[in-house]
Amino acid sequence: MSMTSNLPVPTQLLIGMQLGNGYGSQPGAWRVPGVDPKSYTSLEAKIRHAQAAERGKLHFLFLPDGPSHIGDIEHEPPYYSLDVMLMLAVLARETSHIGLVATGSTTFNEPYNLARQFKALDVMSHGRAGWNAVTSSSEDVAVNYGKRLPSSADRYGRAHEAIQLVQALWGSWGKDAWVHDQASGQFARADDIEPVAAGGKYVASRGPLYIPPSEQGQPVIFHAGGSPNGHDLAGRYANALIGAVFTIDDARAQRMALRNAAERAGRDPNEVKFFAGLMTSITDTKRTALDRRITMMGTSLPQRLAYLQQMLGIRLDLSQLDTPLSREQLANARPSTRDPRSSNALKVAREGWSLKDVLAHGVIDYHPVIAGPAIEAADHMQEWLEAGAVDGFWISPDIDDGIDAFVDGVIPILQARGIFHSDYGGSTLREHLGAPAQYGLDRRLHD
């Protein structure tokens, strides 16, 4: 039986925005007319996107990271930003309220470096930094560090130790240690800045970290993942979990699992917020959105069709992309039990769309897709909120000006419905998320 029998239903949505390579979430976004093909290296593009998100009063920007590339570099740009920490340092200067969250792997980074980078960003941004603490899970990342990917047990064992050590280092400079008194000549109280001298099976550091607290004390911890190990990690240390869910039922189950994990660890489950992903193509009509997504699919259509074929368990013909599935095909289709997206793919196919249009609905994308008018995105978000399935969403627009389309189209609808704030209630990320004050380790945690 669940420890938390009833899921509370939030009254207000929390919303973050993903920033990636500067083009958008779709591999072909860089070729869309009006998109600057040089945005991959453009600071101006990233600044424009961040400022648009802040104009919409979004709670945070999220920069995923994966230090490798195994895609089709001949035709598609790398998915990630050039360097997430350098990028957020720039955006800290060009924004004033929005939270700044980046991924930093515990598998191939030393805790002291993570602690220093994220706390420095937190101070530079006046308390707006968040660390998405994750484990690396692919061999292509491991080989870039000259290593093999550790086992799951070792990756998560190291992650638990690394997060605790990072938090200990964040708290090693006492909250009131910085005096900076020019008259007396005392810069800091040395007795309040102490080494942590901590270590375990995987990581260790003497410390201390030579960075004072920010306006929020220390960065907020995020985690991305939906496995039992991920829920346990987030339940113990995080204030936000970025999930990948495709149905309301799945979202409710994951949100419940997260809250139960927090309760087991000795924390208040209300301190941990669950965010579902949502990919958007916001246009005046669904047809316009589908056509744009078809253009962006480009040369990947054959691979996508092959995957759809596996999801539905029927043979699909590449020469029939412009026609709907036949009655016989629909009668024989069986959603794959191994892929939670399959039921939605069959539902869309049964609506009579062509094969190309079915794929353009985003049925094989990494998150649910809204392709069409802004009200469809608002309805989706409100339905999931009122079902207790989420505390909020993190949005991945299809192209760079999709951020403006979301801010100018979806946000006013949510505000008019009273489920999204009209302005920031504070200046720190901790305030945006309703996360409690914390400096150093959380002493409440059970072993």
N, C-alpha and C positions, 0 to 999 in steps of 0.2 A: 504493500500500500504506500502511496506517495506520502512523504512527510508534509508536503504543502498541498492540502487537499483541494484548494480553490485557487485558480489563477486570478490575481487582481487585474482589472481592466483599467489601463491608464486613460486619463481624459485628454492628454495632450501628446502629440507625436514628437519624438526626437528624430532629427533627420541629419544624416551626414552625406557628403558627396565624394565619390572616388575621383581622384585625379591620377591619370596614368602617363601615357606617352605624349600627351598634348593633342591627340587627334580625336579620341573617343574610344568606346569600348569595343567597337567592331574592327576586325583586322583591315577591312577595306576603307575605313573612314578617311584615311589620308588622301584618297583619290576623289572624294566627293567635291564637286564644283563649289568654290568659295572657301574651301579649307586650305590653309597655307601648308604646302607640302614640307616646309622647313620647321614646322611647329615642334618637332621632336627635340630640337636644340634651342628653342626660343624661350627665353625667360619671360618675355613680354606676353606670350600666349598663356603661360602658367599663371602669371600675375592677373591677367584679364579673367581667367576662369575662377581664380580664388576670390577676386573682388566681386564677381557676379554671384557666387555662392554666399558671400557675406551680405550682399545686398538683399538676398532672399532670407536672411536671418537664420541660415542653416547652422547647426550646432558644431559641426566639425568637417574638416577636409581629411580624407584618408588616402595615403599614398602606399599602395601595396609594393612589395619588393621581392624579387627573386633573382639573385645575381647569376643568371645564366640565360642563354638563348638557344633554343633547339627548334625554332619554327622556320618558316619559309622566308628567310631574310631577303631572298631574291625579289619577292613580291609584297612582303608585309613587314612593317616596322616592329622592333622589339616592343613588348607589351608594357614594360616598366619605364619609370622616369630614369634620367641619367644617374642621379644619386639622390635618394630621398632626403637625406639629412641636409645636404647643401640646398636642395630645393626648398625645404621648409624654412631654412634660415632666411632665405630671400623673402618668402611669403610672410614670415613673421614681421618683416619691416614694412611690407606693403598692405597689411591688414591690421585690424585693431581688436577684433572680438572673436572671430571664428577659431575653433579649436584646430590644432595641427597634429595629426596622428600619422605615424609611419611604422612600417614593419621593421623589426630587427630580430633576426633569428638567434635563438640561444644555442643552436647546435654548433655554429662555426664562428661565433663572436665571443670574445672574452667579456665577462661581466663588467670589469672595470671600464672597458671601452664603451660598452652600452650605457653604463651609469653616467659616464662623463658626457657623452654625446647628447643623451636625452635630457639630462638636467641642465646642461648648457643651453639647449634649445628652450627649455622651460623658463629659464631666467631671461633669455633674450626676448621671448615672446610675452613676458609678464604673466606667466602662469597659464599658457594655453597648450602645452605639449602633452601628447599621449604616446605611449609605447605599445604597439601591437606585438606582444611577446609570443612568438610562435617557434615551433621546431621546423627544421628543414626536412623535406620528405622525398627528395628526388636525388638520384645519383648524379645527374648532370650538374647540380649545385655542388655536391661533394667533391667532384673531380676538379672543380675550379679552385678548391682549397687544398688539392693534393691529398685527399682523404677518401675513404669509403664511407657510405652512409651507415651510421650506427643503427643498431636494432631499435625498435620502438621503445623497449624498456629503458635502454640507455639514453635515447633522445629525451624522453619525458623525465627520467631521473635527473639528467643534467638540467633540463628546463626548470624543474622545481628548485634545485640548488641555485641556479643562476638568478632566478627572480628574487629569491630571498637575499642573495648576496648583493644584487643591484639595489634593493630597497635598504639594506643595511648601509651601503655606501652612500646612498642619498641622505640618510639620516646622520652620517658621521660628522658632518659640519652642524653643530648645534644650532637650533632655531634662532637663538639670540646671540650667537657667537660673534657676529660681525659688528664691530663697534665703529670703525673708521673715524675715530676722533682725532682730528688734525691737531687740536690744541694739546692734548696729552701725549700724542704720538702712538696711541694704541690702535692698531689696525683690527685685531680680533682677540677674543679671549681664548688663549691656547688650550686651556683646560676643557673647553667645550668643543674642541675639534680633536677627535680621538680615532686612532686606527680601529678597524673592525676585527682584524686578525681572524678571519673566518674562512672555513673551508670544509669540504666534504669529499665524497668519492670522485667528483667530476671537476669541480672548480674551487678556486681559492683566491683570496686577495688580502693584503695587509691593510690597504687604505691609509689614511682617510681620503675622501674625495674633497678636493679643494674648491668647492662651489657652494655658496650659501643658498638658502631656500628661495623659491620664487613666491609670487603672490598667492599661489595655491599650495605652497609647500614643496611638493614634488610632483612629477608627471603622473597622469592617470594611466593605469594599465588596461589594455585591451587584449583580447585573444580572438583568433579566427579559427573556427573548426567546429565540427559537430560530433566527433567521436566521444565515447565515454572518457577517454584520457583527456580530451580537450575540455569537456564539461568539468571534470575534476580540477584541471589546472585553472580554468576561468573561475570556478566556484570558490577557489581558495584565494586567488590574488587579484582578479580583474574586476573592473567596474562596468565593463561592456564586453559582450560577445558578438562578433560579427559572424552570422550563420549563413548557410546555404540551404534553403528549404524551398519546396515547390508547392506545398499545399498548406492550408490553414491547420489541418490536423497535425502535420509534421512540425510546423512552427510551434504549435501549442505544446507538443511533446518535448521539443528541444528546450523551449523556454522553461517548462516544468523541470526538466532534468538539470538545467543550469541552476535554478533556484534551490532545488533539493541539494545539489552539490555545495552551494554556499551555506545552506543551513547545517549540513553535516560538518563543515569546516569551522562552525562556530560564528558565522557571520549572519547579518540580517539579509535575507534574500532580496529585499527591496533595493539593496545597494548595487545589484548587478542588473544591467539592462541588456535586453536581447534585441539585436538588430537583424532584420532579414534583408537580403539583397533584392534590388529591383532594377532592371535594365529598361531604359526608356527611349522611345523614338516619338517625341511629342510633335504632332503636326495637326493641321486643321481637319484632315480626313484620314481615315484608316488606309485608304488606297494610296495616298501620298506617302504615308509612313512605310507601307509594304514595298512600294516601288523603290524607295530609297534604300531599304534594307536589302532588296534584291540586287541593286547596283553594288552595294558594299560586299555582298557575298562573292561576287566575281568568279574567280577560278576555283573557289572552294565548293561550288555546288555539287560536283560529283561525290566528293567525300562526305558532304552533309547528307546527300540522298542515301548513300550507303549506310550511314549511321541510322537514319530514319527507318530504313528497311529492317535493320536489326531490332529497333525499338518496337516495330509493329508486327514483326514475324511474317512478313509477306514480301514477295518480289516486287521491286519497283523499277520502272524503266526510265532511264535517263532521257529517252526520246519523247517521254510523255510529261515533261515538266510543266507544260502549260495546260494540262487537263486535270480534273479532279480524279480521285480514286473511283474505280467502278463499284457497282453494288456488290459484285463478287469479292473484290478486294476488301471492302469494308466488312463484309460478312465473315471473312476469314482472318481479319486482323485480330491479334491478341497482344495487348500491351505487355511489354517485358516486365517481369517481376523484379528484375535486377536494376531497373532504371525508373526512378520516381517521376520522371518527365513523360513517360510513355502514355499514361492515361490522358494527359492534356493534349499530346500530339494526336491521339485518335479522336478526341473530342473536336479539335480544330478541323481535322480531315472530314469528319462527318458533317460539318457545316457547309461542305460543298466547295471549299477553296481548291485551287489548283495545287499540284505538288510544290511548285515554286513558292506559292503564297503560304502554304503550310509551313515551309521552312522559314519564310520571312516573318512569321509570327514568333520566331525565336524558340521553337519547341525543343531545340537541342542546345540552347544557350545555358550558361552556368547558373542563371537565376530566372525567375519569372520575367516575362517581357511585356511591356505595354507599348503597343505600336498604334498610335492614333491620337485622338483629341485628348486634351489635358484632363477632362472630366473622368476619363476612363482610369487614369492613374490615381486621381483623387478618390474615386470610388473603391478601387482596389485597396488603397492604403487605409481608408476608413473601415472597410469591412474587416480587414485583418486586425486593426486596432480594437474594434468593438468586440471581436471574438476572443480577445485576450491572447492573441497569437504573437504579438510583438509589443515592444516598447517603442520601437521606431524602425526606420529603414535607412540603408545606405544606398544611394542612387548612383547608377552608372549610365550616363547618357551615351547615345550612339555616336554622336559627333560633337565637336567642340562647342558649337553654338547651341547644342542640346541643353547645356547648363542654363543658358538664358531662357530657352523655351520652357524648362521646368520651373525656373524661378518666376517667370512672368505669366505662365499659364497655370501651373498646378498649385503653387504656394497661395495665391489669392483665394482659390477655391477652398483650400484647407483652412485658411484664416477665417473666411466667411462662415464656415461650418463650426468654428470655435474649437478646432482640434489641433491648431498650430499657433504658436505665439506670434505676436505682431512686432516684438522687439526683444533684444537680449535682456535678461533679468540680472545679469552679472557680467563680469569681464574675464572670468577664468573658465577653462574647460570643466573643472570640477563643479563649478556652479551650474554650467550648462546642463550637465548630466545629473545633477542632484546627488553627486557623490560626496560622502562624508570626508571631513578633514583627515589627512593621514600624513605623518612624517616619519620616515624610517619604516621599520617592520610593523606589521599588524600583530599586536600582542594577543589578540583574541583567538588566533588560529589554534585548532586542535591538532595534535600529531596524527 
